[in-house]
Amino acid sequence: MDILKLLDQVEEVAVRQPRTHLWGLFYTGLNTDEVSMQIAKVRASLPNELKEAISTVRESDRIVETAREDATVTLDNARKEAERIVAEARAEAVSLVEQARLQQERMVNESEILKLSKAQSEELRNAADRDAVQMRRGAEKYAYDVLTQLEGVVGKVATTIERGKQEVAPREVGVLVGPLSDPRERVKL
C-alpha cells in the first residue's frame, strides 16, 4: 500500500474529521496540532528515504544488468575460444594424418618401411587425437573457470542486493527508523 495514502488517511481521521460535540466544545482526545506536525515530519522525511531506496534499486538493477552483459560476453568469448582451439586441433590432426598418409605412400614398396610407416602413422594419429582431447579439455577448463568467476561476481551482486533490501525494508510498525539511526533513537508516532 502507498505510504503517502496511509498518511492522508491518518490525517483525515486524526485532524480533519468532525469531532464529537461535548457541552458546546469540540473534543477529539488528540492534540491535532501535534498529530499534524508529526505527519508533516514523516512526509518531509520520506522523499530522501524513497530517493535512496530508488537509487539503491536502480544501482542494483544496473549492477545485475552489467553482470548479465559481462556474463554473456565472457561466455561468448569462451565458446569462441573453445571452438577456435578445437578447430585448430582438428586442422592439426588432419594435417598430421595427411602427412602420415603421404609418408606411407612413399614407403609402400618396401615391406619393412611399410610396417614402420603404418606404426608411425598410427602413432601420429594417436598423438593428434591426444592433442585434440587435451586442447578441448583446456578450452573446457577455461570456460569453467570463467563461469566460476562469473558465479562469484553474481554472488557478490546478490549479496549487495540483499543488503540493499535489508536497508530499505520496513521496520517495526509505528516506529520511525532512519537508515543509519540507532535503535535507541527511534521516535514513536
Helices and strands as residue ranges (DSSP letters): H 3-11, I 12-16, E 20-22, E 25-27, H 32-106, H 111-168, E 175-176, G 183-185, E 187-188
